Amino acid sequence: MQFSSFLNAIFKIKISPFVVILMILIFLLFAVIITFMIKIRRFQRSIRNDLIQNTKSLKKKSIKLKKLKIKLKEQPKKLSAAEMEHVMNEIKKISSLWKSRKERLRKGLWERFDKERTEKEFKVEDERMKLQREKERIEELIKKAKIKYRKREIDETSFRDIMKDYQKELMEITLKLSELKKEH
């Protein structure tokens, strides 16, 4: 009650104890709100600082990842040149063995039917067989290139260039074969 008498003396107004309690509660409410606002600002600052630190660390990590990506892109090129040469040598060996076997078989067949065919038919058939062998060889090379690309031994640009060249050769051979079939 002394507080109310003090307020009465200052304001020269009679204030009931209920109003005094209400004023004290309002003051406490403002104090609580102000402390919450201060805590919220501190929390925002800490989150902002964490965000800044995280973005810095993410930038550093992204730079490291880019360097690794560049190294990975360069690595298949270095490997593919040496491996490509090795593969091409193996393909040449296999194709020479396959050709010699096929040619021996073909010579045996030609000797049987030599009397029945004319010279022109032999040339057409020989050309058709050569084209067919070439087509099979290119198809095998395409399969091997696809396998190498799937294993990431050849980079994408090299693979596209190789495939473009092989497809071009394959189309030319297919055209020649279809022309030969139309003739006979």
Residue pairs with C-beta under 8 A, 6 or more apart in sequence:
1 17
3 20
4 15
4 16
4 17
4 20
7 13
7 15
7 20
8 14
8 15
73 155
76 152
76 153
76 154
76 155
77 155
77 158
79 153
80 148
80 153
80 154
80 155
80 158
83 148
83 153
84 148
84 154
87 144
87 148
91 140
91 141
91 144
95 137
99 133
102 133
106 129
110 122
117 125
121 184
124 180
124 183
124 184
127 180
128 177
128 180
131 173
131 176
131 177
131 180
132 177
134 169
134 173
135 170
135 173
135 174
135 177
138 166
138 169
138 170
138 173
139 170
141 166
142 163
142 166
142 167
142 170
145 154
145 159
145 162
145 163
145 166
148 154
148 159
149 156
149 159
154 162
